[in-house]
């Protein structure tokens, strides 16, 4: 019976830790990545990497989900 009670206590503590981490993450205390509320590009010229062998593309221009793509020209 002693081992069963000990196991139950260990499980309850682990569940408590997981719940506490969930609350911290859910309230913005810990994030999984960087959140950027900036606009990366407005047009393809903003993505110029100065490499002639790449095509410079602005995806989702003028939005916070914009990003630059520099892919090799075929």
N, C-alpha and C positions, 0 to 999 in steps of 0.2 A: 504494500500500500504506500510505503514511503517513496518508492521510485515513481509511482503513478502521480502522486501529489507534486513531486519535484518536476516531472515532465510537464504537467499542466501549468505550473508557475512559469517555466521557461517559455512555453508556447505563448502564454499571456503576455509576458514581457516582450517577446519578439513581435507579436501583433501590435502591441502598444507603440513600439519603435517605428514600425511600418506606418501606422496611422499618423503618428507625429510627423514623420517625414512627408507624408502625403499632404498634411495641412500646411507645412512650411512651403512645399513646392506649389501648392494650389494658391497660396496667398502671394506668390511672387518672390518669396525669400530666396529660393534657389532656382536658377533657370538652367535649361539644358543647352542654351546657346545665346549668342548675342542677338538682341533685338534692335534692329536699326530702323528708325523712323525717318530715314533720309532717302532722297532720290538719287540713285546711282548715275542715271543718264537721262537725257531728254531727246537725244538723237544719236545716230551712229558716230558722228564726229566726237562725241564725248567719250567714246570707247577706243579711240585711236591709241594703239599700243606702240606706234612708231616702227612696226615691223611690216615691211612691204609684202611679205609672203603670207600675211593673214588678212582675213576678212573681218572687219570690226562691226559688230552688230549690237544694237541696243534693244534688248527684249523688254516689253512692257514700258515703253518710254514715258517719262513724266509721272510715274507712280512709285509708291514705296516698295513695290515688288519688282521694280526695274533692275536689270543686271546687264553687265557687259559680257559678250561672248566674242572671243577672238579665235577663229578657227582657220586652219591652213586653207589657202586657195588651191583648188584642184586644177 
